[in-house]
Amino acid sequence: MELRKPHDPHISSDIPDEWFKPKEMDESEAEAVVRPSLSYWKDAWRRLVKNKLAMVGLFFLSLLTFMAIFGPIITPHSVGHQDLMNQNLPPSSEHWFGTDELGRDVFARTWYGARISLFVGVVAALIDFIVGVVYGGIAGYKGGRTDHFMMRVVEVLYGLPYLLVVILISVVMGPGLFTIIFALTVTGWVGMARIVRGQVLQIKNYEFVLASKTFGTKTSRIIKKNLLPNTMGPIIVQMTLTVPAAIFAEAFLSFLGLGIQPPYASWGSMANDGLSTILSGHWWRLFFPAFFISLTMFSFNVLGDGLQDALDPKQRR
């Protein structure tokens, strides 16, 4: 409703007419009034969707997961079937990714290798999550001598060369899937523990945590209900960066012959087999496993960067 200028003789007529016109809202202010309040996670998802590069990474990861599950089923060729009459065939309508030196279908072996690589990456990230969150949460919440002792242990483990420890464990225990996962998680949780500890040190002095302490709430419940939910943003980002690191480490070990052993396949072992034949013109044997290793690491990294921006409370509007 528009205000009208009063015709009272006691009020000065020098008052400009603009004072009595309603103030117009700009588009952002109007949107803020109309738009309903969003929860933290819904708002984070809304901002993540706006990040096109992160959504591209999420799309590729979804596609890779789908093909890892159903890829070996789509092709009529078996993963381990050997056809010596069709050795090193280039990609064709029958063998979409070609064949290897034993006549095995590279398409089926590529997606079987995706199962191994994604399984190792996800399991290693979950173990790092569990150990790192528990260790870092206790160290940050207890503080004092407990924190000092626990973090000295972390510093010692953090100073050890990561890949060297993984290689030594693989040599001692022998190659295999369990050995790879164990070797990757021996010191892999250290980074997660340091991040959680830093977040807990900051949050434990907030008013709602101090109130819980005042009412005598148990330490385990405070960590579970008050501290962990407020540290999930950095934890999720760290997990998205842990998965590609574990996949690359598994591929590196398999490339050295310390990973998955024949007749099973992984991207690293396939790349190792293909490298020796690339000079013979059999480029497809190295190209496909190397391409999917690079694509997976790229997708996880851009998704992690997008999650870091989306879960940052400072950027919430």
N, C-alpha and C positions, 0 to 999 in steps of 0.2 A: 504494500500500500504506500503510495507516494505521499510524503509530508507536504503540506501547503504552508506558505509563508503567512504568518498571522497578520491581520489588518488592525492590530492594536496600536493606537496612536502613541502609547507609552513606550513601545518597542521601536528601537531605531530602525529606520528603513534602509540603513547602509549595510545591513547584513546581506552577504551575497546569496543568491538563489541556490548555488551549489551546495550550501550547507543543509538544505532541506530535501536534497535528492538522495534516494537510497544508495548506499555503497554497493557497487557491483563486485561480486566475488570472481576471482580468476578461476580458471578451469581446475587447477590443482586443489584449491581450497574447497571448491564445490565437490570434487571427487572424494576428498577426505571426509566431508560431512555425510555424503550419501553412502560411501563404502562401509560395509560392516566390519567390525573389528575381527582380525584374523589371529589365530593362534600362532605360536612361534614356528611350529613345523609347517603349517599351511603357508605362512608367509615365506618361509625358507624355500618351499617347493615352488611358490610363485616366482621368486627371484631366480631360482635355478632354471626354470623353464625359459626365462628371458635370455639366459646365457646360451646362445646358439651352439657354440663350440662344445660346451659341456653336454648338451643334448645330443650332438653328433656322436660324442664318445659313448654316451649311454645307449644310443641306438646300436652302435657297433658291438658293444659288449653284450647286449641282448641277442643280437644276431649270432655272435660267436657261441654264446651259451646254447642257443637253439640248435645250431649246427653240430656242436659237440655232443648233444644228446641224440639227435636224429640223423646226423650226417652219415655215420656208418650204416644206418638202416636204409637210407635212400638209395645208395649204390648197390647194384646186384653183386658186386665183388666183395669177397671176404677180406678182412684185415690181414690175416696171416697166410692166405692162399698163395702158393708159388706156382707161377706158370713160366717155366724156363724158355718156352717158345716165344714169349712176348717180353723179352728183356729190354729195359731202357727205351720204351716207346714214348714218343712225345705226346702231349695232350691231344686228345681226339674225342669224337663223339662217344666212343666206347669207354675209354679211360680219360676222364675229364682233366685230371692233373698228371696224366702219364703213368708210367710204371718205373720201378727201380731195377737194380741189377738181378734180382731174383724173380722179376715179373709180377711183383706185388703191386696192387693198385695204390697210387700215391694219394688219391682223393680220400679213400677209406682210412689210410694210415694217418693222414693229416688231421682228420677230425677225431680219430682215436687218440692221437697225440694231444689234441686240444683238451680232451677229458683229463688226461694226466696232468698237463700243465695248469689248467684251471683248478683242479682238485688240490694240487700241491700249494698253489697260491692262496686259495681260500682257507684251507686248513691251517697253513702256517700263520695267516693273518688272524684267525680265530684264537689260536693258541697264544700268539703275542698279545692279543686283546685281553684274554682272561688273566694271564700271568702279569702283564704290565699294569692293568687296571688295579688288580688286588695289591700288588707290590707298591706301586706308586701311590695308591690311595692310602694305604697304611702309613707309609713314610711321611706323606704330607700331612695327614691328620694328626698323627702322634707328635711329630716334631721332636725337638730336643735331641737327646742322645740316640734315640731310636732312628730318627731321620738321618742323623750324622753317620751312624754305622751303616745303615742300609744304602745310603747314597755313595759311601766309599766303595762298597761292593759293586755298585752300578758303574762307577768310574773305572774300576779295574777291568770289568768285562767290556766296557765301552772302548778301552784302550787296546783291546786285542783286535788284530786284523780280522774282519768278518769272514771274508772268503777263505783266508788261510785256515781259520778254525773249521769252517765247513768242509774244506778239502781234507784236512787231517782226520776229522771224524769219519768221513766217507771212506778213507783209506783203511782206517782201523776196523770199522764195523762191516765193511764190504758194501758194494753198491746195492741199491734197492730203494723201493718207494718209502718204506719206513725210515730208512737211514737218512734219506734226503730231508724228510719232514723234521726228524729229530735234529739233524745238523743245522737246519735253518732256524729252528726255534731256541737253540741253546743260548744264543746271545741276541736273537732278533727282537726280544721283548724289551730290551733296554731302552730303546727310543720311546716306546709307548709309556714305560714307567716314568721317564723323566718328564714327559708332557703332562701326564696325569698328576704327578706330584706337584708341578708348578701351578696347575689349575686349582688343586685342592688347597694349597697354601694361600691362595688368593681368596677363595670362596669361604673357607672355614671361619673367617672373621666377619662374615656378613651377619646382619641382624637375625635373620630367620634361623641360621645355624646356632647362634648364641642362645636364642630362645629355646631351641630344642635341647641344648645342653642344660639350660636352667630347669626345664621340666623333667630332667633325669632320663632322657631318651638314650637307649643303648647306642654304643658306637657303631655297631654294624648297621643299625637302622638309619642312623644319620648319614652314613656313607651311601647306603642304598637309596634313600628317599630324598636326601637334600643335596649331596655332593655330586654323585654320578650323573643325575639328570642335567645338571648345569655344566657338566664337562663333556657331554656327548658330542658337541660340535667338533672340537679339536680331535676327539677320539675317532670319529667317523672319517674325518679327513686323513688322519694318520693311517687308518686301515686301508683306504683307497690307494695310498702310496706304498703300503707294505705288500699288497698283492702283486703288483708288477715287479717289485724288487725280488720277491720269492720266485716268480715265474722266470725272471732272467737268471737267477742263481741256479734254478733247476736246469734250465737250458744250457747254462755254462758247464755244470757238472756232467750232464749227458753228453755234451760236446767233447768233454775230456775223457769220456768213457767211464765215469764214476756214477752215472745216474741210472736211468731205466735200461735194463738189459734186454737183448733180443730173446724171444720174438716180439716182445712188447715194443711200442714206439712212443716217443715224445718228440716235440719239436726240436729239442737240442740234439738228440741222437740222429734224427732225420737230416738235420743240417750238417752234422759231422759226416754222415754217409755221402751226402750230396757234394760236399766240398772236394772230395777226392776225385770226383768225376766231372767237375765243371769244365776242366780243360778239354774234356772229350766232347763237349758240346751238349751235355745233358743238364742244361741250365735249370729245368723245372724242378729237379730234385733238391736244389738248394733254394730256389726262389720262393716256393710256397711256404715252407716252414719259417724261413727268415722273414717273409712278408707278414705272416700272422703273428709272429713274436713282436715285430715292430708295431703292428696295428693294435695289438692288445696293450702294450706298454703305453702307446700314445693315448688310447682311449681312457685308460685308468688315470693317467696324469692330467689330462684336460678335465675329466670328471672330478678329480680331487681338487683342482684349482677352482672349478665352479662351485663345489660344495664349500670350500673355504670362504668364498665370497658370500654364498647364500646363507651360511650358518653364522656369519659374523653379526652379533647383536648390534654393533655400532652402525651397520648399514641398514638396519630395519627402520622403516618409516611408519 
